[in-house]
């Protein structure tokens, strides 16, 4: 009689342990499924790098540093040496007052100078009806440039309008 009670108690404990493990496994599967769903539908999936071509005078190190800055941000930047930046800028509709040490083509846009990556991301995301953007000159502290940032960077459209401040 006592042995029967012991066996019955063990069976109940084994049954409850099985039920508890099954519920725990179901919870784990549900949580994993939610995580996969969240990653798949919240835009955190890794996209292919955006291709860009950066034209610059040979030996300009700040241009190469700028290309590395964009590479680290997920862009695929091809650097091309050119001995005639003025002709290249003219071809792409860049006015002399908005020129800089390098000009980059990305998508169907032209990006001139040390433009911060958030401005490029905004340009590609919003797809405005403009030719491109520029951060004129070579401001200290801008991406690829040494020195301390002295104030906000004013990025302009190639028509000279303010595109954004970064």
PAKE-796644 format. One record per residue: residue in three letters; x, y, z of N, C-alpha, C, O, CB in turn. Coordinates in steps of 0.2 Angstrom, whole numbers, plus 5000, padded with zeros to 4 digits. Glycine has a CB too. Layout:
! PAKE-796644
REC   code    npx    npy    npz   capx   capy   capz    cpx    cpy    cpz    opx    opy    opz   cbpx   cbpy   cbpz
REC    Ala      X      Y      Z      X      Y      Z      X      Y      Z      X      Y      Z      X      Y      Z
...
//
This chain:
! PAKE-796644
REC   code    npx    npy    npz   capx   capy   capz    cpx    cpy    cpz    opx    opy    opz   cbpx   cbpy   cbpz
REC    Unk   5004   4994   5000   5000   5000   5000   5004   5006   5000   5003   5011   4996   4995   5000   5006
REC    Unk   5009   5006   5004   5014   5012   5004   5018   5013   4998   5019   5018   4996   5019   5011   5010
REC    Unk   5020   5007   4995   5023   5007   4989   5019   5010   4983   5022   5014   4979   5026   5000   4987
REC    Unk   5013   5009   4983   5008   5012   4978   5008   5019   4979   5007   5023   4974   5001   5009   4979
REC    Unk   5007   5022   4985   5007   5029   4986   5013   5032   4983   5013   5038   4980   5006   5031   4993
REC    Unk   5019   5029   4985   5026   5032   4982   5026   5032   4975   5028   5037   4972   5031   5028   4985
REC    Unk   5024   5027   4972   5024   5027   4964   5019   5032   4962   5020   5035   4957   5022   5020   4962
REC    Unk   5013   5032   4964   5008   5037   4962   5011   5044   4963   5010   5049   4959   5001   5037   4966
REC    Unk   5014   5046   4969   5017   5052   4970   5022   5054   4965   5023   5060   4962   5020   5053   4977
REC    Unk   5027   5049   4964   5032   5050   4958   5029   5051   4952   5031   5055   4948   5036   5044   4958
REC    Unk   5024   5048   4950   5020   5049   4943   5018   5056   4943   5018   5059   4937   5015   5043   4942
REC    Unk   5014   5058   4948   5012   5065   4948   5017   5070   4947   5017   5075   4943   5008   5066   4954
REC    Unk   5023   5069   4951   5028   5074   4951   5031   5074   4944   5033   5079   4941   5034   5072   4956
REC    Unk   5032   5068   4941   5035   5067   4934   5030   5071   4929   5033   5074   4925   5036   5060   4932
REC    Unk   5024   5069   4930   5019   5073   4925   5019   5080   4926   5020   5084   4921   5012   5070   4927
REC    Unk   5020   5083   4932   5020   5090   4933   5026   5093   4930   5027   5098   4927   5019   5092   4940
REC    Unk   5032   5089   4931   5038   5091   4928   5038   5092   4921   5041   5096   4918   5044   5087   4931
REC    Unk   5035   5087   4918   5034   5086   4910   5030   5092   4908   5032   5096   4903   5031   5080   4908
REC    Unk   5025   5094   4911   5020   5099   4909   5024   5106   4910   5024   5110   4906   5014   5099   4914
REC    Unk   5028   5107   4916   5032   5113   4917   5037   5114   4911   5038   5119   4909   5035   5113   4924
REC    Unk   5041   5108   4910   5046   5109   4904   5043   5110   4898   5045   5114   4894   5050   5102   4904
REC    Unk   5037   5108   4896   5033   5109   4890   5031   5116   4889   5032   5119   4884   5027   5104   4889
REC    Unk   5028   5119   4895   5026   5126   4895   5032   5130   4894   5032   5135   4890   5023   5127   4901
REC    Unk   5038   5129   4897   5044   5133   4897   5047   5133   4890   5049   5138   4887   5049   5130   4902
REC    Unk   5047   5127   4886   5049   5126   4880   5044   5130   4875   5047   5134   4870   5049   5119   4877
REC    Unk   5038   5130   4876   5033   5134   4872   5034   5141   4873   5034   5145   4868   5026   5132   4874
REC    Unk   5036   5144   4879   5037   5151   4880   5043   5153   4876   5044   5158   4873   5038   5152   4887
REC    Unk   5049   5148   4877   5055   5150   4873   5054   5150   4866   5057   5155   4862   5060   5145   4875
REC    Unk   5050   5146   4863   5049   5146   4856   5045   5152   4854   5046   5155   4849   5045   5139   4853
REC    Unk   5040   5154   4858   5036   5160   4857   5040   5166   4857   5040   5171   4852   5030   5161   4862
REC    Unk   5045   5167   4862   5049   5173   4862   5054   5173   4856   5055   5178   4853   5053   5172   4869
REC    Unk   5057   5167   4854   5061   5167   4849   5058   5169   4842   5060   5173   4838   5064   5160   4848
REC    Unk   5052   5167   4841   5048   5168   4836   5046   5176   4835   5047   5179   4830   5041   5164   4835
REC    Unk   5045   5179   4841   5043   5186   4841   5050   5190   4839   5049   5195   4836   5041   5188   4848
REC    Unk   5055   5188   4842   5062   5191   4840   5063   5191   4833   5065   5196   4830   5067   5188   4844
REC    Unk   5062   5185   4830   5063   5184   4823   5059   5189   4819   5061   5192   4814   5062   5177   4820
REC    Unk   5052   5189   4821   5047   5193   4817   5049   5200   4818   5049   5204   4813   5040   5192   4820
REC    Unk   5051   5202   4824   5053   5209   4825   5059   5211   4821   5059   5217   4818   5055   5211   4832
REC    Unk   5064   5207   4820   5070   5209   4816   5068   5209   4809   5071   5213   4805   5075   5203   4817
REC    Unk   5064   5204   4807   5062   5204   4800   5058   5210   4797   5058   5212   4792   5058   5198   4798
REC    Unk   5054   5213   4802   5049   5218   4800   5050   5225   4803   5046   5229   4802   5042   5216   4801
REC    Unk   5056   5226   4806   5057   5233   4809   5063   5236   4805   5065   5242   4807   5059   5232   4816
REC    Unk   5065   5234   4799   5070   5237   4796   5077   5236   4798   5082   5240   4796   5069   5244   4795
REC    Unk   5078   5231   4803   5085   5230   4805   5089   5225   4801   5095   5223   4803   5085   5228   4813
REC    Unk   5086   5223   4796   5089   5218   4792   5095   5222   4788   5094   5228   4787   5085   5215   4787
REC    Unk   5100   5218   4787   5106   5221   4784   5105   5222   4776   5104   5217   4773   5113   5217   4785
REC    Unk   5105   5228   4774   5104   5229   4767   5111   5229   4763   5116   5230   4766   5101   5236   4765
REC    Unk   5111   5228   4757   5117   5229   4753   5120   5236   4753   5116   5240   4753   5116   5226   4745
REC    Unk   5127   5236   4753   5130   5243   4753   5128   5247   4747   5127   5244   4742   5137   5242   4754
REC    Unk   5127   5253   4748   5126   5258   4743   5132   5260   4739   5137   5262   4743   5122   5265   4745
REC    Unk   5132   5259   4733   5138   5260   4729   5139   5268   4728   5134   5271   4726   5138   5256   4722
REC    Unk   5145   5270   4728   5147   5277   4727   5154   5277   4723   5158   5273   4725   5147   5281   4733
REC    Unk   5155   5283   4719   5161   5284   4716   5164   5291   4718   5160   5296   4717   5161   5283   4708
REC    Unk   5169   5291   4721   5172   5297   4724   5178   5299   4719   5183   5295   4719   5174   5297   4731
REC    Unk   5178   5305   4716   5183   5308   4712   5187   5313   4716   5184   5317   4719   5180   5311   4705
REC    Unk   5194   5312   4716   5198   5317   4719   5205   5318   4716   5206   5314   4712   5199   5315   4727
REC    Unk   5208   5323   4718   5215   5324   4715   5219   5319   4718   5219   5317   4724   5218   5331   4717
REC    Unk   5224   5316   4714   5228   5311   4717   5232   5314   4723   5235   5319   4723   5233   5308   4712
REC    Unk   5233   5310   4728   5237   5311   4734   5233   5315   4740   5236   5317   4745   5243   5315   4732
REC    Unk   5227   5317   4738   5223   5321   4743   5221   5316   4749   5216   5311   4748   5217   5324   4740
REC    Unk   5224   5316   4755   5222   5311   4760   5216   5312   4764   5213   5308   4766   5228   5312   4765
REC    Unk   5213   5319   4764   5207   5320   4767   5201   5316   4763   5196   5314   4766   5205   5327   4768
REC    Unk   5202   5316   4757   5197   5313   4753   5197   5305   4754   5191   5302   4755   5198   5314   4745
REC    Unk   5203   5302   4755   5203   5295   4757   5200   5294   4763   5197   5289   4764   5210   5293   4756
REC    Unk   5201   5298   4768   5199   5297   4775   5191   5298   4775   5187   5295   4778   5202   5303   4780
REC    Unk   5188   5302   4770   5181   5303   4770   5178   5297   4767   5173   5295   4769   5180   5309   4765
REC    Unk   5182   5294   4762   5179   5287   4759   5179   5282   4764   5174   5278   4764   5184   5285   4753
REC    Unk   5184   5282   4768   5184   5277   4774   5179   5278   4779   5176   5273   4781   5191   5277   4778
REC    Unk   5177   5284   4780   5172   5286   4785   5165   5283   4782   5161   5281   4786   5171   5294   4785
REC    Unk   5164   5284   4775   5158   5282   4772   5158   5274   4772   5153   5271   4773   5157   5284   4765
REC    Unk   5164   5271   4771   5164   5264   4771   5162   5261   4777   5158   5256   4778   5171   5261   4769
REC    Unk   5164   5264   4783   5162   5262   4790   5155   5263   4791   5152   5259   4795   5166   5266   4795
REC    Unk   5152   5267   4787   5145   5269   4788   5141   5264   4784   5134   5264   4784   5143   5276   4787
REC    Unk   5144   5260   4780   5140   5255   4776   5140   5256   4769   5136   5252   4765   5133   5254   4779
REC    Unk   5143   5261   4766   5143   5262   4759   5149   5259   4756   5154   5257   4759   5144   5270   4758
REC    Unk   5149   5258   4749   5154   5254   4746   5157   5260   4741   5154   5261   4735   5151   5248   4741
REC    Unk   5162   5263   4743   5165   5269   4740   5171   5267   4736   5176   5264   4738   5167   5274   4745
REC    Unk   5171   5268   4729   5176   5267   4725   5180   5274   4724   5176   5279   4722   5174   5264   4718
REC    Unk   5186   5274   4725   5190   5281   4724   5193   5281   4718   5197   5276   4716   5195   5281   4730
REC    Unk   5192   5286   4714   5195   5287   4707   5199   5294   4707   5197   5299   4709   5190   5287   4702
REC    Unk   5205   5293   4705   5210   5299   4704   5208   5303   4698   5206   5300   4693   5217   5297   4704
REC    Unk   5208   5309   4698   5207   5313   4692   5211   5320   4693   5212   5322   4698   5199   5315   4691
REC    Unk   5214   5322   4687   5218   5328   4687   5214   5334   4685   5217   5339   4685   5224   5327   4682
REC    Unk   5208   5333   4684   5204   5339   4682   5197   5339   4685   5192   5338   4683   5203   5339   4674
REC    Unk   5198   5341   4692   5191   5342   4696   5187   5347   4693   5181   5346   4693   5193   5343   4703
REC    Unk   5190   5353   4690   5185   5358   4688   5181   5355   4682   5175   5357   4682   5190   5364   4685
REC    Unk   5184   5351   4678   5180   5349   4672   5175   5344   4675   5169   5344   4672   5184   5345   4667
REC    Unk   5176   5340   4679   5172   5335   4682   5166   5338   4686   5160   5336   4685   5175   5330   4687
REC    Unk   5168   5344   4690   5162   5347   4693   5158   5351   4688   5152   5351   4689   5165   5353   4698
REC    Unk   5161   5353   4683   5157   5357   4677   5152   5352   4674   5146   5353   4673   5161   5360   4672
REC    Unk   5154   5346   4673   5150   5340   4670   5144   5339   4674   5139   5337   4672   5155   5334   4669
REC    Unk   5145   5339   4681   5140   5337   4685   5136   5343   4688   5132   5342   4693   5143   5333   4691
REC    Unk   5137   5349   4685   5133   5355   4687   5135   5358   4694   5131   5361   4697   5126   5353   4687
REC    Unk   5141   5357   4696   5143   5360   4702   5146   5367   4701   5151   5367   4698   5148   5355   4706
REC    Unk   5143   5372   4704   5145   5379   4703   5152   5379   4707   5153   5376   4712   5140   5384   4706
REC    Unk   5157   5383   4705   5163   5384   4708   5162   5386   4716   5167   5384   4720   5167   5389   4705
REC    Unk   5157   5390   4717   5157   5392   4724   5155   5386   4729   5155   5387   4735   5152   5398   4725
REC    Unk   5152   5381   4726   5150   5375   4730   5155   5369   4730   5154   5364   4732   5143   5373   4728
REC    Unk   5161   5370   4726   5166   5365   4725   5170   5364   4731   5170   5368   4736   5170   5367   4719
REC    Unk   5173   5358   4731   5177   5356   4737   5183   5352   4734   5184   5352   4728   5173   5352   4742
REC    Unk   5186   5348   4738   5192   5344   4736   5190   5337   4732   5194   5334   4729   5196   5342   4741
REC    Unk   5184   5335   4733   5181   5329   4730   5174   5330   4728   5170   5333   4731   5183   5323   4734
REC    Unk   5172   5326   4723   5165   5325   4721   5163   5318   4720   5167   5314   4718   5164   5329   4714
REC    Unk   5158   5316   4723   5155   5309   4723   5149   5308   4719   5144   5313   4720   5155   5307   4730
REC    Unk   5148   5303   4716   5142   5301   4713   5139   5295   4717   5143   5291   4718   5142   5300   4705
REC    Unk   5133   5296   4719   5129   5290   4723   5122   5290   4721   5118   5295   4721   5130   5292   4730
REC    Unk   5120   5285   4718   5113   5284   4715   5113   5289   4709   5118   5289   4705   5107   5286   4720
REC    Unk   5108   5293   4709   5108   5298   4703   5109   5305   4706   5107   5310   4703   5101   5298   4700
REC    Unk   5113   5305   4711   5115   5312   4714   5122   5313   4714   5126   5308   4713   5112   5312   4722
REC    Unk   5124   5319   4715   5131   5321   4716   5132   5324   4723   5128   5328   4725   5133   5327   4711
REC    Unk   5137   5322   4727   5138   5324   4733   5145   5327   4733   5150   5324   4732   5138   5318   4739
REC    Unk   5146   5334   4735   5152   5337   4734   5155   5339   4741   5151   5342   4745   5151   5344   4730
REC    Unk   5161   5337   4743   5164   5339   4749   5163   5334   4754   5161   5328   4753   5162   5346   4751
REC    Unk   5164   5336   4760   5164   5332   4766   5157   5332   4770   5157   5333   4776   5170   5334   4771
REC    Unk   5152   5330   4766   5146   5330   4768   5145   5325   4774   5147   5319   4772   5141   5329   4762
REC    Unk   5142   5326   4779   5140   5321   4784   5136   5316   4782   5131   5317   4778   5137   5324   4791
REC    Unk   5137   5310   4784   5133   5304   4782   5126   5304   4783   5122   5302   4778   5136   5298   4785
REC    Unk   5123   5307   4788   5116   5308   4789   5113   5312   4784   5107   5311   4782   5115   5311   4796
REC    Unk   5116   5317   4781   5114   5321   4775   5113   5316   4769   5108   5317   4765   5118   5327   4774
REC    Unk   5118   5312   4768   5118   5308   4762   5112   5303   4763   5109   5301   4758   5125   5304   4761
REC    Unk   5112   5300   4769   5106   5295   4770   5099   5298   4769   5095   5295   4766   5107   5292   4778
REC    Unk   5099   5305   4772   5092   5308   4770   5091   5309   4763   5085   5308   4761   5093   5315   4774
REC    Unk   5096   5311   4759   5096   5312   4752   5093   5306   4749   5089   5306   4745   5102   5314   4749
REC    Unk   5096   5300   4750   5094   5294   4747   5088   5291   4749   5084   5288   4746   5100   5289   4749
REC    Unk   5086   5293   4756   5079   5291   4758   5074   5295   4755   5068   5292   4753   5079   5291   4766
REC    Unk   5074   5301   4755   5069   5306   4753   5069   5307   4745   5063   5308   4743   5070   5312   4756
REC    Unk   5074   5306   4742   5074   5306   4735   5071   5313   4732   5067   5313   4728   5070   5300   4732
REC    Unk   5074   5319   4735   5071   5325   4732   5073   5326   4725   5078   5323   4722   5074   5331   4737
REC    Unk   5069   5331   4722   5071   5332   4715   5076   5338   4714   5075   5343   4712   5064   5335   4711
REC    Unk   5082   5336   4716   5088   5340   4715   5094   5336   4712   5093   5330   4712   5090   5343   4722
REC    Unk   5099   5340   4710   5105   5337   4707   5109   5334   4712   5112   5329   4711   5108   5342   4702
REC    Unk   5110   5337   4718   5114   5334   4723   5115   5339   4728   5111   5344   4729   5121   5333   4720
REC    Unk   5120   5338   4733   5121   5342   4739   5129   5343   4739   5133   5340   4737   5118   5339   4745
REC    Unk   5130   5349   4743   5137   5350   4744   5138   5353   4751   5134   5357   4754   5139   5356   4739
REC    Unk   5144   5352   4754   5147   5355   4760   5153   5359   4757   5158   5356   4757   5148   5350   4766
REC    Unk   5152   5365   4755   5157   5369   4752   5163   5370   4756   5163   5370   4763   5154   5376   4750
REC    Unk   5169   5370   4753   5175   5371   4756   5178   5365   4760   5176   5359   4758   5175   5377   4761
REC    Unk   5182   5365   4765   5184   5359   4768   5184   5361   4776   5189   5362   4779   5192   5358   4766
REC    Unk   5178   5361   4779   5177   5364   4786   5181   5359   4790   5180   5353   4790   5170   5364   4787
REC    Unk   5184   5362   4795   5188   5358   4800   5183   5354   4804   5177   5357   4806   5192   5363   4805
REC    Unk   5185   5348   4806   5180   5344   4810   5175   5340   4806   5171   5336   4809   5177   5348   4815
REC    Unk   5174   5342   4800   5169   5338   4795   5172   5331   4794   5178   5330   4795   5168   5342   4789
REC    Unk   5168   5326   4792   5171   5320   4791   5176   5319   4786   5176   5322   4781   5165   5315   4788
REC    Unk   5182   5316   4789   5188   5316   4785   5193   5322   4786   5199   5321   4783   5186   5316   4777
REC    Unk   5191   5327   4789   5195   5333   4790   5197   5333   4797   5193   5332   4802   5191   5339   4788
REC    Unk   5203   5335   4798   5206   5336   4805   5203   5343   4808   5200   5347   4805   5214   5336   4805
REC    Unk   5204   5343   4814   5202   5349   4818   5196   5348   4822   5192   5343   4821   5201   5355   4813
REC    Unk   5194   5354   4825   5188   5354   4829   5182   5357   4825   5183   5362   4822   5189   5357   4836
REC    Unk   5176   5354   4826   5170   5357   4823   5169   5364   4826   5168   5364   4832   5164   5352   4823
REC    Unk   5168   5369   4822   5167   5376   4824   5160   5378   4825   5158   5383   4828   5171   5381   4820
REC    Unk   5156   5374   4822   5148   5376   4822   5145   5371   4818   5148   5366   4815   5147   5383   4819
REC    Unk   5138   5372   4817   5135   5367   4813   5137   5367   4805   5139   5373   4803   5127   5369   4813
REC    Unk   5137   5362   4802   5138   5361   4795   5132   5363   4791   5127   5359   4792   5142   5354   4793
REC    Unk   5132   5368   4786   5127   5369   4782   5128   5366   4775   5132   5368   4771   5126   5377   4782
REC    Unk   5124   5361   4774   5124   5357   4768   5119   5361   4763   5113   5362   4765   5122   5350   4769
REC    Unk   5121   5362   4757   5117   5366   4752   5116   5361   4746   5119   5356   4744   5121   5372   4750
REC    Unk   5110   5363   4743   5109   5360   4736   5114   5363   4731   5117   5368   4732   5101   5360   4734
REC    Unk   5114   5360   4725   5119   5362   4720   5116   5369   4717   5119   5372   4714   5120   5357   4715
REC    Unk   5110   5370   4719   5107   5377   4717   5108   5382   4722   5107   5388   4721   5099   5377   4715
REC    Unk   5111   5380   4728   5113   5385   4733   5109   5386   4739   5110   5389   4744   5114   5392   4730
REC    Unk   5103   5382   4738   5098   5382   4744   5101   5378   4750   5105   5374   4749   5091   5380   4742
REC    Unk   5099   5380   4756   5100   5376   4762   5097   5369   4761   5090   5369   4761   5099   5380   4768
REC    Unk   5100   5364   4761   5097   5357   4762   5096   5355   4769   5091   5352   4770   5101   5352   4758
REC    Unk   5101   5356   4773   5100   5354   4780   5106   5357   4784   5112   5358   4781   5099   5347   4781
REC    Unk   5106   5357   4791   5111   5359   4795   5113   5353   4799   5108   5350   4802   5109   5365   4799
REC    Unk   5119   5351   4800   5121   5345   4803   5127   5346   4808   5129   5342   4812   5123   5339   4798
//
